[in-house]
């Protein structure tokens, strides 16, 4: 079965990101396909590479990053949500004349079309909300 996931909650403000991460790991462990993970609203904070959680807490950015690298996952943050929240890649930083970018690789920035594509391409779209 092919899954797609949307994450609406921030990494440390709700359980949604951690639950989505665990669900993604379970999907892959069971041999299913994970088409895309789309981060929306406060979920875009999951792509910020400058988070520095305490050592006794899970590093959600690092966990998503490693999962994506291990399984060649498509991690997409919504451009509108990301710009509003100051999560930007180098291209957008230059475009808006900002001094730095904080969207870490392998996260990419794109529009809602990627969410629609994921919903159409997957057998199941699972949403993790706040």
C-alpha positions in Angstrom: 0.0 0.0 0.0 1.2 3.5 -0.7 0.8 6.2 2.0 1.2 9.9 2.1 1.4 11.9 5.4 0.6 15.5 6.3 1.9 17.0 9.5 0.2 20.1 10.8 1.7 20.4 14.3 5.0 21.9 15.3 7.8 19.6 16.5 7.6 20.5 20.2 4.2 22.1 20.5 2.1 19.0 19.9 2.4 15.3 19.6 1.5 15.3 15.9 5.1 15.4 14.6 6.3 12.6 16.8 3.2 10.5 16.1 3.7 11.0 12.3 7.3 10.0 12.6 6.4 6.8 14.4 3.7 6.1 11.9 6.1 6.7 9.0 8.6 4.3 10.5 5.9 1.7 11.0 4.7 2.0 7.4 8.2 1.5 6.1 9.0 -1.3 8.5 5.9 -3.2 7.3 7.1 -2.9 3.7 4.7 -0.3 2.5 5.6 2.7 0.3 5.7 6.2 1.7 5.1 8.6 -1.2 5.5 11.9 0.5 5.4 13.7 3.8 3.9 17.2 3.6 4.5 19.6 6.4 1.7 22.3 6.7 0.9 25.1 9.1 3.2 24.8 12.2 4.4 21.5 10.9 6.9 23.4 8.7 9.0 24.0 11.8 10.1 20.3 11.5 12.3 21.3 8.6 14.3 23.9 10.5 17.8 22.7 10.9 18.7 25.2 13.7 16.5 23.5 16.4 18.7 22.4 19.3 16.6 20.2 21.6 18.0 19.1 25.0 20.0 15.8 24.9 17.2 14.0 26.7 14.6 14.9 24.1 14.1 13.4 20.6 15.7 15.5 17.8 12.7 15.5 15.5 14.5 17.3 12.7 17.4 14.8 12.8 15.0 11.9 13.0 13.0 13.0 9.9 16.2 13.8 8.1 17.7 10.4 8.8 14.5 8.6 7.9 14.4 10.5 4.6 18.0 9.7 3.8 17.6 6.0 4.7 14.5 5.6 2.6 14.8 8.3 -0.1 11.7 10.0 1.2 10.2 13.2 -0.2 9.8 15.7 2.7 8.0 18.8 1.5 7.2 22.0 3.5 4.4 24.3 2.3 5.9 27.5 1.0 3.1 29.8 2.2 3.2 28.3 5.7 7.0 28.3 5.7 7.4 31.9 4.6 4.9 33.1 7.3 6.9 31.3 10.0 10.4 32.2 8.8 11.4 28.7 7.6 13.2 29.3 4.3 15.7 27.8 1.9 18.6 29.7 0.3 16.6 30.6 -2.8 13.8 32.2 -0.8 16.2 33.9 1.6 17.8 35.6 -1.5 14.4 36.4 -3.0 13.2 38.1 0.2 16.6 39.6 1.0 17.0 37.7 4.3 20.4 37.2 5.9 20.1 33.4 6.4 18.2 30.3 5.5 17.2 27.5 8.0 15.4 24.8 5.9 17.6 21.8 6.2 18.2 19.2 3.6 16.6 16.9 2.5 13.5 19.0 3.2 12.2 20.9 0.1 9.9 23.9 -0.2 6.9 23.7 -2.5 3.2 24.6 -2.9 0.0 22.9 -2.1 0.1 21.2 -5.5 2.5 18.7 -3.9 -0.1 17.8 -1.3 -2.8 17.4 -4.0 -0.4 15.2 -5.9 0.3 13.1 -2.8 -3.4 12.6 -2.2 -4.0 11.5 -5.7 -0.9 9.3 -5.9 -1.3 7.5 -2.5 -3.8 4.9 -1.5 -4.1 6.6 1.9 -3.5 10.1 3.0 -3.0 10.2 6.8 -3.1 13.6 8.5 -1.6 14.4 11.9 -3.2 17.5 13.3 -2.6 19.5 16.5 
